[in-house]
Amino acid sequence: MKKITVLGLSVLFVVTGFFTSCDSVKNANNTQKGAGIGAVAGGVIGAVLGNNLGKGGNAALGAAIGAAVGGGTGALIGNKMDKQAREIDQALPGASVERVGEGIHLTLNENAVRFDTNKSTLTPQAKANLDKLVPVFNDYADTDIQIFGYTDSTGKPEYNLTLSGQRAASVQAYLVSKGLKASRFKTSGLGIADPIATNDTPEGRAQNRRVEFAITANDKMVNDAKSEAGR
């Protein structure tokens, strides 16, 4: 996350001259970075960065960045996302939690959410770990959650694409069964795309069999933050 975030901000530095030094980028926290992006071009910059990352790298990461609003509104949203990210990390230490832009990029590998081979049914361990996220998601109800399913490269790509979508849908269905609103969720199956490790080793393939989340502000959070920023 840090490398990508700094890269995005360095592009803004070159194009706009907004940041006066590299130190100002390094020393900015996530909330300040969100405000800085917004002061230059608001959600337009976030959408461009997110779209590029989604095409050339990681879809969930791109979705989290692409939802940026910016300005004082973005700073307030970023502050709430900072808190939520910390609570997710505390609830499920084995997960990878990244704060990007005004959103959260969450990765659950096989150690957190495991599926049986060629199946989309959640194992008891996976359900237990998802249970740990439910209270946090409930506490931050004004967020949208996109779930992306992935597989390793074993088997036919078409089959893996379908399986990954079914696995993402299983995660959504389980979270909804625990009381979360279905309207908060979108799911996508991306199959073998966006590998985060080599598919040449068992360890690498295990890392690629994963579920990722992009957690972003919904309309209510955005509107509330706009009202607060305008006071």
C-alpha positions in Angstrom: 0.0 0.0 0.0 2.7 2.5 1.0 4.5 2.2 -2.3 1.4 2.6 -4.4 0.1 5.5 -2.3 3.3 7.4 -2.6 3.5 6.7 -6.3 0.0 8.2 -6.8 0.9 11.2 -4.8 4.2 11.7 -6.5 2.3 11.9 -9.8 0.2 14.7 -8.4 3.3 16.4 -7.2 4.8 16.4 -10.7 1.6 17.5 -12.4 0.3 20.1 -10.0 3.2 21.2 -7.9 0.8 21.0 -4.9 3.2 19.3 -2.5 6.2 21.4 -1.8 8.6 18.6 -0.9 9.0 14.8 -0.7 9.0 15.2 3.1 5.5 16.6 3.0 4.3 13.4 1.3 6.2 11.1 3.6 4.9 12.8 6.7 1.3 13.0 5.7 -1.1 10.6 7.3 -3.9 8.9 5.4 -6.4 11.5 6.3 -4.1 14.3 5.2 -3.3 12.5 1.9 -7.0 12.2 1.2 -7.5 16.0 1.8 -4.4 16.8 -0.4 -5.8 14.7 -3.3 -9.1 16.4 -3.0 -7.7 19.9 -2.9 -6.1 19.3 -6.3 -8.9 17.6 -8.2 -11.3 15.8 -5.9 -12.7 12.4 -6.9 -11.4 12.8 -10.5 -7.9 12.0 -9.5 -9.0 9.1 -7.3 -11.1 7.7 -10.1 -8.2 7.9 -12.6 -5.8 6.2 -10.2 -8.3 3.6 -9.3 -9.1 2.8 -12.9 -5.5 2.5 -13.9 -4.7 0.2 -10.9 -7.8 -1.9 -11.6 -6.7 -2.5 -15.2 -3.0 -3.0 -14.6 -2.8 -4.4 -11.1 -5.3 -5.2 -8.4 -9.0 -4.7 -8.8 -9.9 -4.4 -5.1 -7.1 -1.9 -4.6 -8.2 0.1 -7.6 -11.8 0.1 -6.4 -10.8 1.4 -3.0 -8.7 4.3 -4.4 -11.2 5.1 -7.2 -14.0 5.9 -4.8 -12.1 9.0 -3.5 -14.1 12.2 -2.9 -11.3 14.4 -1.8 -11.1 17.8 0.0 -12.3 18.4 3.5 -15.0 15.7 2.9 -12.3 13.2 2.0 -10.3 14.1 5.1 -13.3 13.3 7.4 -14.0 10.0 5.5 -10.3 9.1 5.7 -10.3 9.6 9.5 -13.2 7.2 9.8 -11.5 4.7 7.6 -8.3 4.9 9.6 -10.3 3.9 12.7 -12.1 1.1 10.9 -8.8 -0.3 9.5 -7.3 -0.4 12.9 -10.3 -2.3 14.3 -10.2 -4.8 11.4 -6.6 -5.4 12.0 -7.2 -6.0 15.7 -10.2 -8.3 15.0 -8.3 -10.4 12.5 -4.6 -10.0 12.8 -3.8 -12.6 10.1 -5.5 -10.4 7.4 -3.7 -7.9 5.3 -5.3 -4.5 5.9 -4.3 -1.5 3.8 -5.5 2.0 3.9 -5.5 3.5 0.5 -7.0 6.9 -0.5 -10.3 7.1 1.4 -10.9 3.4 1.5 -9.7 0.1 2.8 -8.2 -2.8 0.9 -8.6 -6.0 2.8 -7.0 -9.3 1.8 -8.1 -12.7 3.3 -5.8 -15.5 2.2 -6.3 -19.2 2.8 -5.3 -18.8 6.4 -8.3 -16.6 7.0 -10.9 -17.8 4.5 -10.4 -21.4 3.3 -12.4 -23.3 0.8 -12.3 -27.0 0.1 -10.8 -27.9 -3.3 -13.1 -27.1 -6.2 -15.8 -26.0 -3.8 -17.3 -22.7 -2.9 -18.6 -23.8 0.5 -17.0 -21.9 3.5 -15.1 -24.1 5.9 -15.8 -23.8 9.7 -12.5 -21.9 10.1 -13.5 -19.4 7.4 -16.9 -18.8 9.1 -15.2 -18.2 12.4 -12.8 -15.6 10.9 -15.6 -13.9 9.1 -17.5 -13.8 12.3 -14.7 -11.6 13.7 -15.3 -9.0 11.0 -19.1 -8.8 11.4 -19.0 -6.5 14.5 -16.7 -4.1 12.8 -18.8 -4.0 9.6 -21.8 -3.4 11.8 -20.1 -0.5 13.6 -19.3 1.2 10.3 -22.7 0.6 8.6 -22.2 3.6 6.2 -19.7 1.8 4.0 -20.1 -0.2 0.8 -18.2 -3.5 0.5 -17.0 -5.0 -2.8 -15.8 -8.7 -2.6 -13.4 -10.1 -5.2 -12.7 -13.8 -5.4 -9.5 -15.3 -6.8 -8.1 -18.7 -7.6 -4.6 -20.0 -8.4 -3.8 -21.0 -12.0 -4.5 -24.7 -11.6 -7.2 -25.8 -14.0 -9.0 -24.1 -16.8 -9.3 -20.3 -16.6 -13.0 -20.4 -17.4 -13.7 -22.8 -14.6 -11.6 -20.8 -12.2 -13.5 -17.6 -13.2 -16.8 -19.2 -12.3 -15.5 -20.8 -9.1 -14.0 -17.5 -7.9 -17.3 -15.8 -8.4 -19.1 -18.5 -6.4 -16.7 -18.1 -3.6 -17.1 -14.3 -3.4 -20.8 -14.9 -3.4 -20.5 -17.4 -0.5 -18.7 -14.8 1.6 -21.4 -12.2 0.9 -24.2 -14.7 1.7 -22.6 -15.6 5.0 -22.1 -12.0 6.0 -25.7 -11.2 5.1 -26.8 -14.2 7.1 -25.1 -12.6 10.1 -27.3 -9.5 9.8 -25.4 -7.2 7.4 -27.5 -5.6 4.7 -27.2 -7.2 1.3 -27.4 -3.8 -0.4 -24.0 -3.0 0.9 -22.3 -5.7 -1.2 -21.1 -6.3 -4.7 -19.2 -9.4 -5.7 -16.9 -10.2 -8.6 -15.0 -13.4 -9.5 -11.7 -12.7 -11.2 -10.3 -16.2 -11.4 -6.6 -16.4 -12.0 -6.2 -12.6 -12.5 -4.1 -10.3 -10.3 -1.8 -13.0 -8.8 0.0 -11.8 -5.6 2.5 -14.6 -5.7 4.0 -17.1 -8.1 1.8 -20.0 -9.2 4.9 -22.2 -9.6 5.0 -23.3 -6.0 2.3 -24.7 -3.5 3.0 -21.7 -1.2 2.5 -19.2 -3.9 -0.7 -20.9 -5.2 -2.1 -20.8 -1.6 -1.6 -17.1 -1.5 -3.4 -16.6 -4.8 -6.4 -18.5 -3.5 -7.9 -15.6 -1.7 -10.8 -13.2 -1.2 -10.3 -9.4 -1.2 -12.5 -6.5 -0.1 -12.7 -2.9 -1.2 -14.4 -0.9 1.6 -15.5 2.6 0.6 -17.9 5.3 1.9 -21.5 5.0 0.8 -23.7 8.0 -0.2 -24.8 8.6 3.4 -21.2 8.8 4.7 -20.2 11.1 1.9 -23.2 13.4 2.4 -22.7 13.5 6.2 -19.0 14.3 5.7 -19.9 17.1 3.2 -22.3 18.6 5.7 -19.7 18.4 8.5 -17.0 19.9 6.3 -19.2 22.8 5.3 -19.9 23.9 8.8 
